[in-house]
Amino acid sequence: MVAWKIEVFVLEMVWVMLSGWLSSCLAVADDVAAALRQVTSPSSRLSLSYQ
């Protein structure tokens, strides 16, 4: 009966680590996408051409 409690605990810890890793990856991807949108927007091209 103790063995399944350990298995559940380990699975919960793995789930917490995976969900944290996934949310970190999504946050980084969102920041990269926002930076790329800002660099490739038409208004930024115009301001760069006048410098």
C-alpha positions as CSV (number, residue, x, y, z in Angstrom):
1,M,0.0,0.0,0.0
2,V,2.9,2.3,0.6
3,A,4.4,1.6,-2.9
4,W,1.5,3.2,-4.8
5,K,1.7,6.4,-2.6
6,I,5.4,6.7,-3.6
7,E,4.4,6.2,-7.3
8,V,1.7,8.9,-7.1
9,F,4.1,11.3,-5.3
10,V,6.8,10.7,-8.0
11,L,4.2,11.2,-10.8
12,E,3.0,14.4,-9.2
13,M,6.6,15.8,-9.0
14,V,7.2,14.9,-12.6
15,W,4.0,16.6,-13.7
16,V,5.0,19.7,-11.8
17,M,8.4,19.8,-13.4
18,L,7.0,19.2,-16.9
19,S,4.3,21.8,-16.5
20,G,6.8,24.4,-15.3
21,W,9.1,23.6,-18.2
22,L,6.3,23.9,-20.7
23,S,5.1,27.2,-19.3
24,S,8.7,28.5,-19.4
25,C,9.1,27.5,-23.0
26,L,5.8,29.2,-23.9
27,A,6.8,32.4,-22.2
28,V,10.1,32.5,-24.0
29,A,8.4,31.7,-27.3
30,D,6.0,34.5,-26.7
31,D,8.8,37.0,-26.0
32,V,10.7,35.9,-29.1
33,A,7.5,36.3,-31.3
34,A,6.8,39.7,-29.9
35,A,10.4,40.8,-30.6
36,L,10.2,39.5,-34.2
37,R,6.8,41.2,-34.7
38,Q,8.3,44.5,-33.6
39,V,11.4,44.2,-35.8
40,T,9.4,43.1,-38.9
41,S,6.6,45.7,-38.5
42,P,6.3,48.2,-41.4
43,S,6.5,51.2,-39.0
44,S,9.9,50.0,-37.7
45,R,11.2,49.6,-41.3
46,L,10.2,53.2,-42.0
47,S,11.9,54.6,-38.9
48,L,15.1,52.6,-39.7
49,S,15.2,54.0,-43.3
50,Y,15.2,57.6,-42.1
51,Q,18.1,57.2,-39.7
